[in-house]
Amino acid sequence: MWRHRIRPRKDWERIVTEQGLIFPVTTKDDGSTVPYWNESAWYEVTMDEVERLESATEELWALCIDAVAHMVSPGSGMTDARLGLPAGSLDLVRRSVEAGHPSVYARFDLVYGADGSLKMLEINGDTPTGLVETAVAQWRWLEDVLPDADQWNSVHDRLVARWAELRASGAIEGDHVHFVYHLGGGAEYDDGELEMTIHYMMDTAIQAGLTVMAHPVSEVGWNPDHREFRDAHDLPLRNVFKLYPWEDMLGERFGQMLLEGREARPVTWFEPAWKALLSTKAILPVLWERNPGHRHLLPAYFDEPRDLLQWVAKPLHGREGDNVRIHLADGSEDVQMPGAYGAEGFVYQGYAELPSYEGNRVVIGSWIVGGEAAGMLVRESDGLVTDYYSRVVPHVISDTVSPDPAQVRAWLADRVGADVPTLPAS
């Protein structure tokens, strides 16, 4: 993997904003701005590296599916408190696992080691963002700047195919899907990232032949006579894609109704309730316990670092590096990030140094859609923690050329089908 410098396109901020990336720069506390979309550089990867990322992503997904099934099984030792979830959550999650509720997508954060190893830092399995950056902005950059080259990037096509697959299989009842998100307010407002992601996902569903409607979760109402959730137009919610973490939603009145089983006809959720187990960092020590020494995993433990000399403490539900602490054996760094997380508990994971390219420390976001690896996103940061001021940088596969449309259709049609790991039937 190599990093190259390049001159940004003229008027690049306007270009990516019109493509849907509505926050091309990040505003700092002092009012200054830094690039979020950074096209003054691009990363070169080889096809061998892409194939390795694909293989690792799908292997890690299989391990996660196995870990989820274990976590809801008798004798696993998992409790709501252990997972940092509201009381009663694990029963809802267990029912979701037993029902085999289908998933749409997830994103792994991976790191290349100096020794050539490829390790999983975490999985964003419930509400991953970065889709517009991956599927739209970097692909359009490639078409404008290096049109004869290729990317590892079938995210958009696979999302459209996944929605169509869910509709055809009957997993989606009818052809209408509500898209809901937590808007937040004040310090919680995310500059439109959730709305941007929701509208992009709506576009992929529309292309799959579905009808859609979007609104904040605050507009979801309850009809006590019919015992069902309804939208602002008094239409019942049957299929809902939510961009609102399960651990937050279940802690509110809305979620309590789900936990109490008040629905006469339960909503089909995307992502499903079992994805709460892939939203908590508790998945990391469970993965290590079940797969000790696995080449793509870092040692991880509940409650304490045990025998780790260098470790990262991660809150169960932290985001964007909030409340992360890094401890290095030589004392050269002892990073403590600010934030509002941690009361729910921590896990301790072996430290993996992020590779540095001219001082830019890199994490690879690797997407999986419908159980299949779908593409990558490069994020770079100045420090040891990938935080709110990290940058997204496009990538190019160095030893391939842009495929023709027929080849793309063949790749997308070559689905692994029965080989995709699924939750065990109840």
C-alpha positions, 0 to 999 in steps of 0.5 A: 500500500502506498500514498501518493500526493495529487492536486485536488480537482478545481472546486472540489468542495462544491463537487463532492457536496453536490454528490451528497457529501454535505460536510467536505470539511470539519469545523474545529472548536476554534472555528477553523476547518480541516478537510474531511474529504481529502483528495490531495492524496490517494492510496494505491493498493494491489489486487493481491491486497484487495483479495486478502482484504476480501478474504479477511472481511468474509472470514471475520464476518463468519466469526462474528456470526458464530460469536453472536449465536454463542452470546445468546446461548445458555451458559455464555455468561452474557447479561444485559449489564455485561453488554452495557444494554438496558434490562431485557435487551438480551431477550429481544436480541435472542428472539431476533437471533432465533428468528434469523432476521436478515442483515443488510450491511456492516463495516470492519475497521482493519489495520495493516501491521508492519509485519504484514499482518491484517488485524481487526480493530472493531466492527461497526455492525449496527449503524455504520456510516461512511457510505456516501464517502465510499460508494459515491465520492471516491468512485466519482473521484476515480471517474474524474481523475483516473478513469482508466483505473479501478477501485475495490468498490462494489458497495452501491451495486451490492446494496441495491442487490441486497434490497432486491434480494430481501424484497424477493425473499419476502423478508420485506413485507410488501414494498414500502420501507420507512427510514428513521434516524435520530436527529439529535440537537445542540452538541449532539447534532452531527452536521447532517451525517445521519440524514446524508446516510439515510437519504443515500440508503433510501436511494439504493432501496428505490433503485431496488424497486422499493418505496420509501419514506424518511423521518426522525425517530421522534416522529414515530408514534404509537397506536394503542388500539392497534398496538403498532407503531405509526408514522406522522401520516398515521401509516403503520410501520412494517419494515424500518431501516433505522440509523439509531443505535439499538443500545440508545433506542432500547433505553427510551420509551420507544424501545421499552415498548419493544422490550415489553412485547407490546406490538401485535405485529412486530416491525421488521428492523434493518438492522435487526436487534441481534446487531446490538451485539455487533455494536458493542465492543463486548464482541471483541473479547468474545471473538478472542475467547472463541478464536484464540490466536486467530491471525486477524484478531487482537487479544481482547478481554473484559474488565482488565488488560490481563497480560497485555503490556500494550493495550487500548481500553475501549468503552462498550459503546464509544464512537469516533475514539471517544474515551479511548485510552492507549497504554504503551509499554515504554510509556512513550504514549498514554493517550486518554481521549475525552468523551461521554462514554465509559459508564457502561464499561470497558474492554481491553484490546491488544495495541496495534500500531496504525501504519504511518504514511508521511505522518498520516496514520491509516485505518481501512474500513472494509464493507460487507453487504449481505455477507459478502465483502464489498469495498474499502474506505481509507481513513487517516488521522494525525494521532494514534486514535482515529477521531472526529478530525480524521480524513477520508482519502480515495484509493486505486487498485494499481495493477488492474484497469477499469472493468467493462460493464459486462464484467461488473455484472458477472462479478455481482451475479457470482454470489456465494449464496449458500456459503454466506454464514447465517444465524442458526435456525431455532 
